Amino acid sequence: MESEKWRLEHRPPYHGRERKTKIYPSELRQREKLKAARRQKRKPKRPKGTRYDTNGYRRALEYGLKKAKKAGFVVPHWHPHQLRHNRGTEVRKRYGIEAAQMALGHAKANTTEIYAERNLEQALQIAREMG
């Protein structure tokens, strides 16, 4: 308490009280902006926890894989795009390349062929039936 009293008594007399120069309107506006910014809490652009974006999903998986490795579990290398590959292959096996193309949202079937593997079982079955 005494130190604060001493500080207030010995600070410069102009310390924001007896100003001799005019305060310009632009300075007042700037001060008000700063005060408002201090009072207002920053809101995130998107509330947390609503959804994962691609990069966030990848980071979460990497974090989980590292934790599993530290705990002593052997987890083979895995990445999120394997889900896309598996889904594309599954749809292609059941419904054909056009359905897989629509499910994966590709404009061209060539792109879908990268994700959806060919159905070798079906090719072997056709070859057997044809003789």
N, C-alpha and C positions, 0 to 999 in steps of 0.2 A: 504493500500500500504506500509506504513512504517513497519508494523508488518511483512509482507512477506519479505521485504528487510532485516530486522533484522534477521529473521529466516534463510535466505540463507547465511548471513554473519557468523552466529554463529553455523552452523551445522558442524559436524565432517568433517575433510578434506578428509577422505577416502570414503565419502558417494557416492560410485559408480564411482568415477573419477580416483583416483590414486591408483588403486589396485596393491598390491605387489605380490600376489600369482597368479599363472597361472589359467586361466579359462579352465576347462577341456571340451572336446567336448560333453560329456554327459550332462553337465550343460547347454551348449549352446543350445543343442537340446531341453532340457526341457524348457528353456526360450522361444524358438521359438514356441513350442507346446502351452504354456500358452498364448502367444501373439495371436496366430491363434485362440485359443478357445475364447478369449475375443472378437476378431473381428467378428467371425462367429456367426450368430444367430442360435439358436437351432431350428431345424425343428421337428414338431411332427411326430410320426410314421405314423399316419393317419390323414389327414386333418379333422378338426372339421366339423360336420354337414353333413357328407356324409351318415351316417346311425346310427341307434341305435343298440347297442348290447343288450342282454337280461337284463343285470343288469341296464344299462342306461335307458332302457324303463321302468323298474320297478320303478326306482328312480324318473323318470319324472312323472309317475302316482301318486306316493306317494306325491310328491310335489303339484300336482294339487288337489289331494283330501284334503290335509291339507289347501290349500288356499280356497277351496270351503267351508270347515268346518268353517274357520275363517270368511268367508263372510256370514255365517248363513244358508248355504244350508245343508240339511241332505242327505248324500250320504251313502248308505249301503256299507259294506265291499266288496271290489272288488279287484281282482288281475289279472294280464295279462294271466295266464294260463286258465282263464275262456273262453277266445277267442278260444283257442285250443280245449277245451272241446266242445264248441258250434259248431265249424267247423266240428269236428269229428262226432258229433251227426247228424248234418245236412247231411253230405255226407253219413253216414250210413243209414239214413232214405231213401234217394233218390236212392242210388246205391248199398247198401249192405256193409257187413263188409270188403270184400276184397278191395273195392274202398277206404274205409275210412283208411284201413291199408296203402295203397299206398300214399294217400293224406297226412297222418301224418308222413310217412317215417318210419314206424315200420317194423321190421323183422318178428315179430310174431303177430298173431291175438290176443293172450292173452293180449298183451300190449295195443292194440287198444281198447279192451273192457273196459279198465280202463278209457280211454278218451271219447269214443263214447258210450253214453247211449243207452240202448235197446229201440226199438221202441214199446212201450206198445200199441199204437193205432193200429199198424199192428197186434199185437198178439190178441187184442180184435176182430178185423175184421175177422181174420182167425177163431177164436173160434166161432163167430156168423155164419160164412159161413158153418163151419163143423157141427154145431148144437149141 
